Structure formats: C-alpha cells, structure tokens
Amino acid sequence: MVESGNIQLSQGTWFNKPKVVSQEEGKVSLETDEKTDFWRETFYGFTRDSGHFLGVRAGKAFTAQLRIQGNYQSLYDQAGIMVRIDNDHWIKAGIEISDGRAMLSSVLTNGKSDWTTAVYDGNASDFWLRVTVEKGFLRLQVSSDKKTWPLVRLAPFPISDHYLVGPMACTPERGGLKVTFSEWSLTAPLEKALHDLS
C-alpha cells in the first residue's frame, strides 16, 4: 500500500509530457503543445486523452495543494490540478477560458465526462487549488490568498488503493499556454469540517 506523504513534484511521472518544460526545486513551468485535452464523450461525442499531466503517486486518502500561475488567452485554455485512477476515472479542475472569460472549471469523469463552470472573482492568473480524496468522496477547494478555501465541488469518487495527483494543463484550440506550478504539497487528509474554510 502506498501512503500519502510529502512527495515532491520531481518524483512525479509525466502523462503526455510537453515539448517545452522546465523543472527546478519546487517549481514546474511548461508551455502546452497544440490541441491538447482531457475529455470523454459527453455532448461532443469524442474522447481526448492528450493533455499534460504530472502525476505523483498518492495513497488511498490524501490532500494535495498547488499554486497555479498562467496566462490564459484562448477558448478552453486551462490549467490546474488532476486526480487520476485510469483513462475512465479522473477529475481535472482549474481556470478555463469559456465564453470569453476565465471560469473556475471542473470535469469529473466516470466513464463519461461532466463539466461545471462558475465565474471566478479572484485573480485567475495566480491562485491555489486543494483537493482531498478519502472514503469514496472528493472535495475540491480554491483560494486566492492561501488562507481562505471556499468549496468548489464535493462529489463521489471511486475508491482506489492509490491515485495519481498533480498539475494539469491543456489547450484544445491552440498551443503555447505558459503555466508555472509551485507550492506543491501532498499530505494525509486534512480532516476539516465541510464549512471550515481554513
């Protein structure tokens, strides 16, 4: 059994490693390849599994946290965090350009993908995400200051003895989105009450 600990991003494994990427102590910077995406079937009818994902192996229960800094410009430009079991079971979440503005977006895939978006009032070019997975649920939180963490999503999520979790970026309509990921942590679940936003 793999227990979640503070495993560094440098210990992660790339899924569709971008052509342009640099990794230094505690930081990963990349530029997306052209027409990259994660999506399965719903509405559009196609499946794409070409997005960039740096997966760190986590145990069956964990909290992961990440800072995302990006320069979003075009429709569907996106960057954030991903939790993945396999091709059919994963979630990606972050900022995504939709309808001409930066939206807080999440896609939960359990055989097929759903999609939720909401207007993000914070600085879309610099924010934090936190995800907790434990006992068949996933809790997603966002922060603009690394102090207050409003809930983005609470959802059932398949139980597994291990997961991959880490930075994710895609540009379905173009290439060249520049993103920096930093302030990564992977720990045991925080065990906070649902309305505890600390």
Contacts in CASP RR format, 6 or more apart in sequence:
PFRMAT RR
TARGET T0000
AUTHOR 0000-0000-0000
METHOD contacts of the structure
MODEL  1
MVESGNIQLSQGTWFNKPKVVSQEEGKVSLETDEKTDFWRETFYGFTRDS
GHFLGVRAGKAFTAQLRIQGNYQSLYDQAGIMVRIDNDHWIKAGIEISDG
RAMLSSVLTNGKSDWTTAVYDGNASDFWLRVTVEKGFLRLQVSSDKKTWP
LVRLAPFPISDHYLVGPMACTPERGGLKVTFSEWSLTAPLEKALHDLS
1 59 0 8 1.000
1 60 0 8 1.000
1 161 0 8 1.000
1 162 0 8 1.000
2 57 0 8 1.000
2 58 0 8 1.000
2 59 0 8 1.000
2 161 0 8 1.000
2 162 0 8 1.000
3 59 0 8 1.000
4 58 0 8 1.000
4 59 0 8 1.000
4 61 0 8 1.000
4 62 0 8 1.000
4 63 0 8 1.000
4 186 0 8 1.000
4 187 0 8 1.000
4 188 0 8 1.000
5 58 0 8 1.000
5 62 0 8 1.000
5 186 0 8 1.000
5 187 0 8 1.000
5 188 0 8 1.000
6 185 0 8 1.000
6 186 0 8 1.000
6 187 0 8 1.000
7 56 0 8 1.000
7 57 0 8 1.000
7 58 0 8 1.000
7 186 0 8 1.000
8 26 0 8 1.000
8 56 0 8 1.000
8 184 0 8 1.000
9 23 0 8 1.000
9 26 0 8 1.000
9 28 0 8 1.000
9 54 0 8 1.000
9 56 0 8 1.000
9 166 0 8 1.000
9 167 0 8 1.000
9 181 0 8 1.000
9 184 0 8 1.000
10 23 0 8 1.000
10 26 0 8 1.000
11 56 0 8 1.000
12 54 0 8 1.000
12 55 0 8 1.000
12 56 0 8 1.000
12 57 0 8 1.000
12 166 0 8 1.000
13 54 0 8 1.000
13 55 0 8 1.000
13 57 0 8 1.000
13 164 0 8 1.000
14 52 0 8 1.000
14 53 0 8 1.000
14 54 0 8 1.000
14 55 0 8 1.000
15 51 0 8 1.000
15 52 0 8 1.000
15 53 0 8 1.000
15 54 0 8 1.000
15 55 0 8 1.000
15 84 0 8 1.000
15 164 0 8 1.000
16 33 0 8 1.000
16 36 0 8 1.000
16 49 0 8 1.000
16 50 0 8 1.000
16 51 0 8 1.000
16 52 0 8 1.000
16 53 0 8 1.000
17 52 0 8 1.000
18 30 0 8 1.000
18 31 0 8 1.000
18 32 0 8 1.000
18 33 0 8 1.000
18 36 0 8 1.000
18 52 0 8 1.000
18 169 0 8 1.000
19 31 0 8 1.000
19 33 0 8 1.000
20 30 0 8 1.000
20 31 0 8 1.000
20 176 0 8 1.000
21 28 0 8 1.000
21 29 0 8 1.000
21 30 0 8 1.000
21 31 0 8 1.000
22 28 0 8 1.000
22 29 0 8 1.000
22 30 0 8 1.000
23 29 0 8 1.000
26 182 0 8 1.000
26 183 0 8 1.000
26 184 0 8 1.000
27 180 0 8 1.000
27 181 0 8 1.000
27 182 0 8 1.000
28 54 0 8 1.000
28 167 0 8 1.000
28 180 0 8 1.000
28 181 0 8 1.000
28 182 0 8 1.000
29 178 0 8 1.000
29 179 0 8 1.000
29 180 0 8 1.000
29 181 0 8 1.000
30 52 0 8 1.000
30 169 0 8 1.000
30 178 0 8 1.000
30 179 0 8 1.000
31 175 0 8 1.000
31 176 0 8 1.000
31 177 0 8 1.000
31 178 0 8 1.000
31 179 0 8 1.000
32 51 0 8 1.000
32 52 0 8 1.000
32 169 0 8 1.000
32 170 0 8 1.000
32 171 0 8 1.000
32 175 0 8 1.000
32 176 0 8 1.000
32 177 0 8 1.000
32 179 0 8 1.000
33 50 0 8 1.000
33 52 0 8 1.000
33 171 0 8 1.000
33 175 0 8 1.000
33 176 0 8 1.000
34 171 0 8 1.000
34 174 0 8 1.000
34 175 0 8 1.000
34 176 0 8 1.000
35 50 0 8 1.000
35 171 0 8 1.000
35 172 0 8 1.000
35 173 0 8 1.000
35 174 0 8 1.000
35 175 0 8 1.000
36 48 0 8 1.000
36 50 0 8 1.000
36 51 0 8 1.000
36 52 0 8 1.000
36 169 0 8 1.000
36 170 0 8 1.000
36 171 0 8 1.000
36 172 0 8 1.000
36 175 0 8 1.000
37 48 0 8 1.000
37 50 0 8 1.000
37 51 0 8 1.000
37 76 0 8 1.000
37 170 0 8 1.000
37 171 0 8 1.000
37 172 0 8 1.000
38 48 0 8 1.000
38 49 0 8 1.000
38 50 0 8 1.000
38 51 0 8 1.000
38 53 0 8 1.000
38 82 0 8 1.000
38 90 0 8 1.000
38 92 0 8 1.000
38 107 0 8 1.000
38 109 0 8 1.000
38 168 0 8 1.000
38 170 0 8 1.000
39 46 0 8 1.000
39 47 0 8 1.000
39 48 0 8 1.000
39 107 0 8 1.000
39 113 0 8 1.000
39 172 0 8 1.000
40 47 0 8 1.000
40 88 0 8 1.000
40 109 0 8 1.000
40 111 0 8 1.000
40 112 0 8 1.000
40 113 0 8 1.000
41 47 0 8 1.000
41 111 0 8 1.000
41 112 0 8 1.000
41 113 0 8 1.000
42 112 0 8 1.000
42 113 0 8 1.000
42 114 0 8 1.000
42 115 0 8 1.000
48 172 0 8 1.000
49 87 0 8 1.000
50 170 0 8 1.000
51 168 0 8 1.000
51 169 0 8 1.000
51 170 0 8 1.000
52 167 0 8 1.000
52 168 0 8 1.000
52 169 0 8 1.000
52 170 0 8 1.000
53 82 0 8 1.000
53 84 0 8 1.000
53 164 0 8 1.000
53 166 0 8 1.000
53 167 0 8 1.000
53 168 0 8 1.000
54 166 0 8 1.000
54 167 0 8 1.000
54 168 0 8 1.000
54 181 0 8 1.000
55 82 0 8 1.000
55 84 0 8 1.000
55 164 0 8 1.000
55 165 0 8 1.000
55 166 0 8 1.000
55 167 0 8 1.000
56 64 0 8 1.000
56 164 0 8 1.000
56 165 0 8 1.000
56 166 0 8 1.000
56 186 0 8 1.000
57 162 0 8 1.000
57 163 0 8 1.000
57 164 0 8 1.000
58 64 0 8 1.000
58 133 0 8 1.000
58 162 0 8 1.000
58 163 0 8 1.000
58 164 0 8 1.000
58 165 0 8 1.000
58 186 0 8 1.000
59 161 0 8 1.000
59 162 0 8 1.000
59 163 0 8 1.000
60 134 0 8 1.000
60 159 0 8 1.000
60 160 0 8 1.000
60 161 0 8 1.000
60 162 0 8 1.000
60 163 0 8 1.000
61 133 0 8 1.000
61 134 0 8 1.000
61 135 0 8 1.000
61 188 0 8 1.000
61 189 0 8 1.000
62 132 0 8 1.000
62 133 0 8 1.000
62 134 0 8 1.000
62 163 0 8 1.000
62 165 0 8 1.000
62 186 0 8 1.000
62 187 0 8 1.000
62 188 0 8 1.000
62 189 0 8 1.000
63 130 0 8 1.000
63 131 0 8 1.000
63 132 0 8 1.000
63 185 0 8 1.000
63 186 0 8 1.000
63 187 0 8 1.000
63 188 0 8 1.000
63 189 0 8 1.000
63 190 0 8 1.000
64 81 0 8 1.000
64 83 0 8 1.000
64 130 0 8 1.000
64 131 0 8 1.000
64 165 0 8 1.000
64 166 0 8 1.000
64 184 0 8 1.000
64 185 0 8 1.000
64 186 0 8 1.000
64 187 0 8 1.000
65 128 0 8 1.000
65 129 0 8 1.000
65 130 0 8 1.000
65 131 0 8 1.000
65 183 0 8 1.000
65 184 0 8 1.000
65 185 0 8 1.000
65 186 0 8 1.000
66 80 0 8 1.000
66 81 0 8 1.000
66 128 0 8 1.000
66 129 0 8 1.000
66 130 0 8 1.000
66 166 0 8 1.000
66 167 0 8 1.000
66 181 0 8 1.000
66 182 0 8 1.000
66 183 0 8 1.000
66 184 0 8 1.000
66 185 0 8 1.000
67 126 0 8 1.000
67 127 0 8 1.000
67 128 0 8 1.000
67 146 0 8 1.000
67 181 0 8 1.000
67 182 0 8 1.000
67 183 0 8 1.000
67 184 0 8 1.000
68 79 0 8 1.000
68 80 0 8 1.000
68 81 0 8 1.000
68 94 0 8 1.000
68 95 0 8 1.000
68 126 0 8 1.000
68 127 0 8 1.000
68 128 0 8 1.000
68 129 0 8 1.000
68 167 0 8 1.000
68 179 0 8 1.000
68 180 0 8 1.000
68 181 0 8 1.000
69 125 0 8 1.000
69 126 0 8 1.000
69 179 0 8 1.000
69 180 0 8 1.000
69 181 0 8 1.000
69 182 0 8 1.000
70 79 0 8 1.000
70 95 0 8 1.000
70 125 0 8 1.000
70 126 0 8 1.000
70 177 0 8 1.000
70 178 0 8 1.000
70 179 0 8 1.000
70 180 0 8 1.000
71 125 0 8 1.000
71 177 0 8 1.000
71 178 0 8 1.000
71 179 0 8 1.000
72 78 0 8 1.000
72 79 0 8 1.000
72 95 0 8 1.000
72 96 0 8 1.000
72 97 0 8 1.000
72 102 0 8 1.000
72 124 0 8 1.000
72 125 0 8 1.000
72 177 0 8 1.000
73 97 0 8 1.000
73 177 0 8 1.000
74 97 0 8 1.000
74 171 0 8 1.000
74 173 0 8 1.000
74 174 0 8 1.000
74 177 0 8 1.000
75 97 0 8 1.000
75 98 0 8 1.000
75 100 0 8 1.000
75 172 0 8 1.000
75 173 0 8 1.000
76 96 0 8 1.000
76 97 0 8 1.000
76 98 0 8 1.000
76 170 0 8 1.000
76 171 0 8 1.000
76 172 0 8 1.000
76 173 0 8 1.000
77 96 0 8 1.000
77 97 0 8 1.000
77 170 0 8 1.000
77 171 0 8 1.000
77 173 0 8 1.000
77 174 0 8 1.000
77 177 0 8 1.000
78 92 0 8 1.000
78 94 0 8 1.000
78 95 0 8 1.000
78 96 0 8 1.000
78 97 0 8 1.000
78 105 0 8 1.000
78 168 0 8 1.000
78 169 0 8 1.000
78 170 0 8 1.000
78 171 0 8 1.000
79 94 0 8 1.000
79 95 0 8 1.000
79 167 0 8 1.000
79 168 0 8 1.000
79 169 0 8 1.000
79 170 0 8 1.000
79 177 0 8 1.000
79 179 0 8 1.000
79 181 0 8 1.000
80 92 0 8 1.000
80 93 0 8 1.000
80 94 0 8 1.000
80 95 0 8 1.000
80 129 0 8 1.000
80 167 0 8 1.000
80 168 0 8 1.000
80 169 0 8 1.000
80 179 0 8 1.000
80 181 0 8 1.000
81 92 0 8 1.000
81 93 0 8 1.000
81 94 0 8 1.000
81 129 0 8 1.000
81 131 0 8 1.000
81 165 0 8 1.000
81 166 0 8 1.000
81 167 0 8 1.000
81 168 0 8 1.000
82 90 0 8 1.000
82 91 0 8 1.000
82 92 0 8 1.000
82 93 0 8 1.000
82 164 0 8 1.000
82 165 0 8 1.000
82 166 0 8 1.000
82 167 0 8 1.000
82 168 0 8 1.000
83 90 0 8 1.000
83 91 0 8 1.000
83 131 0 8 1.000
83 133 0 8 1.000
83 138 0 8 1.000
83 157 0 8 1.000
83 163 0 8 1.000
83 164 0 8 1.000
83 165 0 8 1.000
83 166 0 8 1.000
84 90 0 8 1.000
84 163 0 8 1.000
84 164 0 8 1.000
84 165 0 8 1.000
85 158 0 8 1.000
85 160 0 8 1.000
85 163 0 8 1.000
85 164 0 8 1.000
88 109 0 8 1.000
88 110 0 8 1.000
88 111 0 8 1.000
89 109 0 8 1.000
89 110 0 8 1.000
89 111 0 8 1.000
89 158 0 8 1.000
90 109 0 8 1.000
91 106 0 8 1.000
91 107 0 8 1.000
91 108 0 8 1.000
91 109 0 8 1.000
91 131 0 8 1.000
91 138 0 8 1.000
91 140 0 8 1.000
91 155 0 8 1.000
91 157 0 8 1.000
92 106 0 8 1.000
92 107 0 8 1.000
92 168 0 8 1.000
92 170 0 8 1.000
93 104 0 8 1.000
93 105 0 8 1.000
93 106 0 8 1.000
93 107 0 8 1.000
93 129 0 8 1.000
93 131 0 8 1.000
93 140 0 8 1.000
93 152 0 8 1.000
93 153 0 8 1.000
94 104 0 8 1.000
94 105 0 8 1.000
94 106 0 8 1.000
94 129 0 8 1.000
94 142 0 8 1.000
95 102 0 8 1.000
95 103 0 8 1.000
95 104 0 8 1.000
95 105 0 8 1.000
95 120 0 8 1.000
95 124 0 8 1.000
95 127 0 8 1.000
96 102 0 8 1.000
96 103 0 8 1.000
96 105 0 8 1.000
96 117 0 8 1.000
97 103 0 8 1.000
98 105 0 8 1.000
98 117 0 8 1.000
101 119 0 8 1.000
102 120 0 8 1.000
102 124 0 8 1.000
103 117 0 8 1.000
103 118 0 8 1.000
103 119 0 8 1.000
103 120 0 8 1.000
104 117 0 8 1.000
104 118 0 8 1.000
104 119 0 8 1.000
104 120 0 8 1.000
104 142 0 8 1.000
104 152 0 8 1.000
105 115 0 8 1.000
105 116 0 8 1.000
105 117 0 8 1.000
106 115 0 8 1.000
106 116 0 8 1.000
106 140 0 8 1.000
106 152 0 8 1.000
106 153 0 8 1.000
107 113 0 8 1.000
107 114 0 8 1.000
107 115 0 8 1.000
107 116 0 8 1.000
108 114 0 8 1.000
108 138 0 8 1.000
108 153 0 8 1.000
108 155 0 8 1.000
108 157 0 8 1.000
110 158 0 8 1.000
116 153 0 8 1.000
118 152 0 8 1.000
120 127 0 8 1.000
120 142 0 8 1.000
121 144 0 8 1.000
122 144 0 8 1.000
123 144 0 8 1.000
127 142 0 8 1.000
127 143 0 8 1.000
127 144 0 8 1.000
128 142 0 8 1.000
128 143 0 8 1.000
128 144 0 8 1.000
128 146 0 8 1.000
128 183 0 8 1.000
129 140 0 8 1.000
129 141 0 8 1.000
129 142 0 8 1.000
129 143 0 8 1.000
130 140 0 8 1.000
130 141 0 8 1.000
130 142 0 8 1.000
130 143 0 8 1.000
130 149 0 8 1.000
131 138 0 8 1.000
131 139 0 8 1.000
131 140 0 8 1.000
131 141 0 8 1.000
131 165 0 8 1.000
132 138 0 8 1.000
132 139 0 8 1.000
132 141 0 8 1.000
132 189 0 8 1.000
132 190 0 8 1.000
133 139 0 8 1.000
133 157 0 8 1.000
133 163 0 8 1.000
133 165 0 8 1.000
133 189 0 8 1.000
134 189 0 8 1.000
135 159 0 8 1.000
136 156 0 8 1.000
136 157 0 8 1.000
136 158 0 8 1.000
136 159 0 8 1.000
137 154 0 8 1.000
137 155 0 8 1.000
137 156 0 8 1.000
137 157 0 8 1.000
138 153 0 8 1.000
138 154 0 8 1.000
138 155 0 8 1.000
138 156 0 8 1.000
138 157 0 8 1.000
139 151 0 8 1.000
139 153 0 8 1.000
139 154 0 8 1.000
139 194 0 8 1.000
140 151 0 8 1.000
140 152 0 8 1.000
140 153 0 8 1.000
140 154 0 8 1.000
140 155 0 8 1.000
141 149 0 8 1.000
141 150 0 8 1.000
141 151 0 8 1.000
141 152 0 8 1.000
141 197 0 8 1.000
142 149 0 8 1.000
142 150 0 8 1.000
142 152 0 8 1.000
143 149 0 8 1.000
143 150 0 8 1.000
146 183 0 8 1.000
147 198 0 8 1.000
148 197 0 8 1.000
148 198 0 8 1.000
149 197 0 8 1.000
149 198 0 8 1.000
150 197 0 8 1.000
151 194 0 8 1.000
151 197 0 8 1.000
154 194 0 8 1.000
165 186 0 8 1.000
166 181 0 8 1.000
166 184 0 8 1.000
167 179 0 8 1.000
167 181 0 8 1.000
167 184 0 8 1.000
169 177 0 8 1.000
169 179 0 8 1.000
171 177 0 8 1.000
192 198 0 8 1.000
END
